[in-house]
Amino acid sequence: MLKAQRKRTDYTRWFRDVTLMAEVYDYRVLVKGCGVWPGYGFKLRNNVLNIIKSLLDATGHEECLFPLLIPQSLLAKEGEHIRSFEKEVFWVTKGGETELEEKLALRPTSETVIMPMFKLWIQSHTDLPKKVYQVVSVFRYETKATHPMIRVREVTMFKEAHTAHATYEDAERQVKEAIEIYRKFFDELSIPYVISKRPVWDKFAGAVYTISFDTLMPEGRTLQIGTVHNLGQNFSKPFEVEFLKPDGSRDYVYTTSYGVSERVIAALISIHGDDHGLLLPPKVAPIQVVIVPIPYKGKEREVYEASRKLYETLKEVGVRVKLDDRDDVTPGEKFYFWELKGVPVRVEIGPKDLEGGTVTLSRRDTLERTRHPVEELEVKVKELFKEIERSLSERSWREFREHLIYVNTLEEAKELVAKQEGIIHVAWCGSDDCGLKLESEVQGRVLGTPLDEKVEGKCVVCGENASYYVRLAKTY
């Protein structure tokens, strides 16, 4: 039974059970590292994607679709990029019975297939900036222990955006825009985060630098939920993506890319869910309200008729509503079922409600039940939506900030990282040698440095003057 699970003490089992039982994600397939989105989970997935798509569309991005298969010669054009992926690429070597003249890669990411298209589409400075995105599957041969949605071989919800610009400064502006898009996206989902500049040894292969969004999962590990890369001219030069400048000279474009995946759904479920199951923000919940009739002998017909009227009322005003009129399941079983699926608001109506002209509303986040006049149903439901989302945001950020910890010594950092107490901050001089030693000593990962947080102190490794805090944590 799910209620026997404890999210914080047995998180891995809790996550697998709740996503399976709530019909969000089914990992019981024969291909390791690949999962299935059942109907309920796919609706949740689409509701989340609609938010990021609307943010991208509003900032001038065009949704496109690029090929899944990438010729080896294209993938190899950017040397650093292919070296980083060569152990993770799935290769197609045969078509039917015919050996292919050139191996084809299942895309691990799409810079190397989008650049040739940019070369065709971009001729002049008047074609810039160019901003595109797609939502596709990408494939990486994950050799570590796989985990549903978090560490998989087929990433099925990869939203990758790619942009081209006339100047480095405009590419920098685009990086800032991408960061703001992701801020709004995660804020809409009430997912807390830190934004860090990745260390040089851990940036995206081929990037000038990488910015990451990381959140904290129930077991104390951080999860990277989004990245933004300034690629400079590192891809445009090998792919010869040039443009005509206003003065008649030619130059290579400057590019950026940024992506999120189903890790966002994993974070949404893990951060908000509880020992009853899912707990979904109303704006992305596949079902926002469930109506549960409470019939008693002699009043069944009246209760069901009233329930159907409530259903029609909410449906007409755009609420995603479900009427659970199953007559072979008790109301108590229905309560448990819809709590498991994370439906934000439950409406109950029984004979006493009929007599008093009321309905009973139960909010999923607190399980608090209140009674209201039936004519106030629409207003009260929408008020509850706002209150639930505000409460989820406040609670998740409060708990997150409690685990942003600042310490003064390497020993303190080692102890706290080992205990998975959160995201640990220490002073750092900025040198790669000290950063790598720090990562080795704490047996965790250097997440990077805050974008706007400076420190005056001594590096915990070498004792020299430090200009940065650096973030350390156990990661997936």
C-alpha positions in Angstrom: 0.0 0.0 0.0 1.3 3.5 -0.8 0.4 4.9 2.6 3.0 2.5 4.1 5.7 4.4 2.1 7.6 7.3 3.5 8.8 9.8 0.9 11.8 11.0 2.9 13.0 7.7 4.2 12.4 5.5 1.2 12.3 8.0 -1.6 13.3 5.7 -4.5 10.6 3.2 -3.7 8.0 5.9 -3.0 8.7 7.5 -6.4 8.4 4.3 -8.3 5.2 3.3 -6.5 3.4 6.6 -6.7 4.2 7.2 -10.4 3.0 3.7 -11.3 -0.1 3.6 -9.1 -1.2 7.1 -10.1 -0.7 6.1 -13.7 1.8 8.8 -14.5 4.8 6.8 -15.7 5.2 3.0 -16.2 8.7 1.7 -15.9 7.9 -2.0 -16.2 9.2 -2.4 -19.7 11.9 -4.7 -21.2 14.2 -2.0 -22.4 16.3 -0.7 -19.5 16.2 3.1 -19.1 13.0 3.5 -21.1 9.5 4.3 -19.7 5.9 4.7 -20.9 3.6 7.7 -20.3 0.0 6.4 -19.7 -2.9 8.7 -20.5 -3.0 10.5 -17.1 0.7 11.1 -17.1 0.8 12.2 -20.7 -1.8 14.9 -19.9 0.3 16.1 -17.0 3.3 16.1 -19.3 1.5 18.1 -21.9 0.2 20.6 -19.4 3.7 21.3 -18.2 5.0 21.5 -21.8 2.3 24.0 -22.6 3.7 26.4 -20.1 7.3 26.4 -21.4 6.0 26.5 -25.0 3.9 29.6 -24.3 6.9 31.3 -22.7 9.1 30.4 -25.8 6.4 31.4 -28.3 6.0 34.8 -26.5 9.7 35.5 -26.9 9.9 34.9 -30.6 10.9 31.2 -30.7 9.6 29.0 -33.5 8.7 25.4 -32.8 10.3 23.1 -35.4 11.1 19.4 -35.8 14.5 18.1 -36.8 15.6 14.6 -37.7 16.2 11.9 -35.1 19.1 10.4 -37.1 22.5 12.2 -37.3 25.2 11.1 -39.7 28.5 10.3 -38.0 30.3 12.9 -40.1 28.0 15.7 -38.8 28.3 14.5 -35.2 32.1 14.5 -35.5 32.5 18.0 -36.9 32.7 19.6 -33.4 35.5 17.5 -31.8 35.0 18.4 -28.2 31.3 17.7 -28.5 31.6 14.3 -30.0 34.3 13.2 -27.5 31.9 14.0 -24.6 29.2 11.9 -26.1 31.0 9.0 -27.8 30.5 6.6 -25.0 26.8 7.5 -24.8 25.7 7.4 -28.4 23.4 4.7 -29.8 24.4 3.9 -33.4 22.3 2.6 -36.3 24.5 0.5 -38.6 22.1 -1.4 -40.7 18.9 -0.7 -42.7 17.1 -4.0 -43.0 19.7 -6.4 -44.2 21.9 -3.6 -45.7 25.0 -2.3 -44.0 25.0 1.5 -44.0 27.8 3.2 -45.7 27.9 5.7 -42.8 26.7 5.1 -39.2 23.8 7.1 -38.0 23.5 8.3 -34.4 20.3 8.5 -32.5 20.5 12.2 -31.4 22.0 12.7 -28.0 21.3 16.4 -28.6 20.8 18.4 -31.7 23.4 21.1 -32.2 25.1 19.1 -34.9 21.9 18.6 -37.0 20.5 22.1 -36.5 23.7 23.9 -37.5 23.6 22.6 -41.2 20.0 23.9 -41.4 21.0 27.3 -39.9 23.7 27.4 -42.7 20.9 27.2 -45.2 18.4 29.5 -43.4 20.8 32.3 -42.4 22.4 34.4 -45.1 22.3 38.0 -43.8 22.2 40.0 -40.6 18.6 40.6 -41.4 17.9 36.8 -40.8 19.2 37.3 -37.2 18.4 36.5 -34.5 17.1 33.1 -35.3 15.4 31.3 -32.4 13.9 27.8 -32.7 13.0 24.9 -30.4 11.7 21.4 -30.5 10.3 18.8 -28.0 11.6 15.4 -28.9 13.2 12.2 -27.7 17.0 12.1 -27.3 19.0 8.9 -26.6 22.0 8.4 -24.3 23.5 5.1 -23.4 23.3 5.6 -19.6 25.5 3.1 -17.9 24.9 4.1 -14.3 21.8 2.8 -12.4 18.8 4.1 -14.2 15.9 5.8 -12.4 12.5 6.6 -13.8 12.5 10.1 -15.5 15.7 11.1 -13.7 18.4 8.9 -15.3 17.1 7.2 -18.5 18.3 6.1 -21.8 15.4 7.6 -23.8 14.7 11.1 -22.7 11.2 11.5 -24.1 10.4 15.1 -23.1 13.6 16.9 -24.3 12.7 20.6 -24.9 15.8 22.0 -26.6 16.0 25.6 -27.9 18.7 26.8 -30.3 19.4 30.4 -31.3 21.8 32.3 -33.6 23.0 35.9 -33.3 25.1 38.5 -35.0 27.2 39.4 -32.0 28.5 37.8 -28.8 26.7 40.5 -26.9 23.4 39.5 -28.4 24.1 35.9 -27.6 24.8 37.0 -24.0 21.4 38.9 -24.0 19.8 35.6 -25.2 21.4 33.7 -22.3 19.8 36.2 -19.9 16.4 35.8 -21.7 16.7 32.0 -21.4 17.4 32.3 -17.7 14.3 34.5 -17.2 12.2 32.1 -19.2 13.3 29.2 -17.0 12.8 31.3 -13.8 9.2 31.9 -14.9 8.7 28.3 -15.9 9.9 26.8 -12.6 8.0 29.5 -10.6 4.8 28.5 -12.4 5.4 25.0 -11.1 6.4 26.1 -7.6 9.7 24.2 -8.0 12.5 26.0 -6.1 16.0 26.2 -7.6 19.5 27.7 -7.5 21.1 29.1 -10.6 24.8 28.4 -11.0 27.6 28.9 -13.5 29.1 25.4 -14.0 32.8 25.0 -13.5 34.9 24.8 -16.7 35.5 21.0 -16.3 31.7 20.4 -16.1 30.3 22.7 -18.8 28.4 21.4 -21.8 30.9 20.1 -24.4 31.5 22.8 -27.0 30.1 25.6 -24.8 31.9 28.8 -23.8 30.1 28.3 -20.5 27.0 26.6 -19.0 24.4 27.9 -16.6 22.4 25.3 -14.7 19.2 25.2 -12.6 19.3 22.7 -9.8 16.7 21.7 -7.2 16.8 19.5 -4.2 15.1 16.1 -4.0 13.6 14.5 -0.8 16.6 12.3 -0.1 19.0 15.3 -0.1 20.5 14.9 -3.6 20.3 17.7 -6.1 18.7 17.3 -9.5 19.7 19.4 -12.6 16.4 20.5 -14.1 17.6 22.9 -16.8 20.7 24.2 -18.5 21.6 27.2 -20.7 24.7 27.3 -22.8 26.5 30.1 -24.5 28.2 28.3 -27.5 30.0 31.3 -28.9 31.2 30.4 -32.4 32.3 26.9 -31.4 29.6 25.3 -33.5 29.1 27.9 -36.2 32.8 27.7 -37.4 33.1 24.0 -38.0 29.6 24.0 -39.7 30.4 27.3 -41.6 27.3 29.1 -40.5 28.2 32.6 -41.8 26.2 35.8 -42.4 26.6 39.0 -44.3 27.2 42.0 -42.0 25.8 45.5 -42.7 29.3 46.7 -43.7 29.5 43.9 -46.4 32.0 41.7 -44.5 31.1 38.2 -43.3 31.3 36.6 -39.9 30.2 33.4 -38.1 27.0 33.5 -36.1 27.1 33.2 -32.3 24.8 30.5 -30.9 23.2 29.4 -27.7 21.2 26.4 -26.7 19.1 25.5 -23.6 17.0 22.5 -22.5 14.8 20.9 -20.0 13.5 17.3 -19.8 11.1 15.0 -17.9 13.3 15.7 -14.9 11.0 18.6 -14.4 8.1 16.2 -14.0 10.2 14.2 -11.6 10.9 17.3 -9.5 7.3 18.4 -9.6 6.1 15.0 -8.2 8.9 14.6 -5.7 8.9 18.1 -4.2 5.1 18.4 -3.8 4.0 14.8 -3.3 3.4 13.2 0.1 2.7 9.9 1.6 -0.9 10.0 0.1 0.5 10.2 -3.4 0.7 13.0 -6.0 0.0 16.6 -5.1 -0.3 18.6 -8.3 -0.5 22.4 -8.8 -4.0 23.1 -10.3 -2.5 24.8 -13.4 -1.0 21.5 -14.6 -3.2 18.9 -12.9 -4.9 16.7 -15.6 -8.0 16.8 -13.4 -8.4 19.9 -11.3 -11.6 19.0 -9.5 -13.3 15.6 -8.8 -16.9 15.4 -7.8 -17.7 12.5 -5.4 -21.4 11.9 -4.7 -22.3 10.6 -1.2 -25.5 8.8 -1.8 -27.7 7.4 1.0 -30.7 5.1 0.6 -33.7 6.9 -0.8 -31.6 9.9 -1.9 -29.4 8.3 -4.6 -31.2 9.9 -7.6 -31.2 13.4 -6.1 -27.6 13.2 -5.1 -26.5 12.0 -8.6 -28.6 14.6 -10.4 -27.1 17.4 -8.2 -23.6 16.0 -8.8 -24.2 16.1 -12.6 -25.4 19.7 -12.4 -22.2 20.7 -10.5 -20.1 18.9 -13.1 -21.8 20.8 -15.9 -21.4 24.1 -14.0 -17.6 23.7 -13.6 -17.1 22.3 -17.1 -18.8 25.3 -18.6 -16.3 27.7 -17.0 -13.3 25.8 -18.2 -12.4 23.7 -15.1 -10.9 20.3 -15.9 -13.5 18.3 -13.8 -14.3 14.6 -13.3 -17.6 13.2 -12.0 -16.9 9.9 -10.2 -20.3 8.3 -10.3 -19.1 4.7 -10.0 -21.7 2.8 -8.0 -19.5 -0.2 -7.1 -16.8 1.8 -5.2 -17.4 3.4 -1.8 -16.9 7.2 -1.3 -13.9 6.4 1.0 -12.2 4.4 -1.7 -12.8 7.2 -4.1 -11.2 9.7 -1.7 -8.1 7.6 -1.5 -7.9 7.0 -5.3 -8.2 10.7 -6.2 -5.8 11.8 -3.4 -3.3 9.3 -4.9 -3.7 11.0 -8.3 -3.1 14.4 -6.8 -6.4 16.1 -7.8 -6.2 19.5 -6.2 -9.9 19.9 -5.1 -12.5 17.3 -4.2 -16.2 18.3 -4.2 -18.5 16.1 -2.0 -22.3 16.3 -2.1 -24.7 14.2 0.0 -28.2 14.4 1.4 -27.3 16.9 4.1 -25.7 19.2 1.4 -28.9 18.9 -0.7 -31.0 20.0 2.3 -28.8 22.9 3.1 -28.0 24.0 -0.4 -24.3 23.4 0.2 -21.3 21.5 -1.1 -18.2 20.3 0.8 -14.8 21.2 -0.7 -11.6 19.3 0.3 -8.2 20.7 -0.7 -5.5 18.1 -1.5 -2.5 19.9 -0.1 -3.8 20.2 3.5 -6.8 17.8 3.3 -8.8 20.6 4.9 -12.6 20.3 4.3 -15.0 23.3 4.2 -18.6 23.7 3.4 -20.0 26.5 1.1 -23.3 27.5 -0.5 -23.7 25.7 -3.8 -24.0 29.0 -5.7 -20.5 29.9 -4.6 -19.0 26.8 -6.0 -17.2 28.3 -9.1 -15.8 31.2 -7.1 -14.6 29.1 -4.2 -13.0 26.5 -6.5 -11.0 29.1 -8.3 -10.0 30.8 -5.0 -8.8 27.4 -3.8 -6.7 27.0 -6.9 -4.8 30.2 -6.2 -4.5 29.4 -2.5 -3.1 25.9 -3.2 -0.6 27.2 -5.7 0.5 30.0 -3.3 0.8 27.5 -0.5 2.8 25.0 -2.5 5.2 27.7 -3.6 5.7 29.1 -0.1 6.2 25.6 1.4 8.6 24.3 -1.2 10.8 27.4 -1.1 10.8 27.5 2.7 12.0 23.9 2.9 14.5 24.5 0.1 16.1 27.5 1.7 16.5 25.6 4.9 18.9 23.3 3.1 21.1 26.1 1.5 24.0 25.9 4.0 27.1 28.0 4.3 30.2 26.7 6.1 33.8 27.9 6.6 35.9 24.7 6.4 36.5 21.8 4.1 35.8 19.4 7.0 32.3 20.8 7.6 31.6 20.6 3.9 32.7 17.0 3.7 30.5 16.0 6.6 27.4 17.8 5.4 27.7 16.5 1.8 28.2 13.0 3.1 25.0 13.3 5.1 23.2 14.7 2.0 22.1 17.7 4.1 21.5 20.0 1.1 23.5 22.4 -1.1 26.6 23.4 0.7 28.4 26.7 0.0 32.1 27.3 0.7 34.6 30.0 -0.3 36.6 29.2 -3.4 39.5 31.0 -5.1 38.2 30.0 -8.5 41.1 27.8 -9.7 40.4 24.5 -11.4 43.0 22.8 -9.2 41.2 23.8 -6.0 37.8 23.1 -7.5 38.7 19.6 -8.6 40.4 18.8 -5.3 37.3 20.1 -3.5 35.1 17.9 -5.6 37.3 14.9 -4.8 37.6 15.6 -1.1 33.9 16.0 -0.5 33.0 13.1 -2.8 30.2 15.1 -4.2 29.8 17.4 -7.1 30.7 21.1 -7.7 27.4 22.5 -8.9 29.1 25.9 -9.8 29.1 29.4 -8.5 26.1 31.7 -7.9 25.6 34.3 -10.6 25.2 37.3 -8.3 26.7 36.3 -5.0 30.3 37.3 -4.1 32.3 36.5 -1.0 35.2 38.0 0.8 37.2 35.2 2.5 39.7 32.5 2.1 39.5 29.5 -0.2 38.8 26.4 1.9 41.3 24.4 -0.1 44.4 26.6 -0.6 43.8 29.5 1.9 44.2 32.2 -0.8 41.7 35.1 -1.2 38.4 33.9 -2.5 36.1 35.8 -4.8 33.3 33.2 -5.1 31.1 30.9 -3.1 30.9 27.5 -4.8 28.0 25.0 -4.3 28.6 21.4 -3.4 26.1 18.5 -3.2 25.4 14.9 -3.8 23.8 14.6 -7.3 22.1 12.1 -9.5 
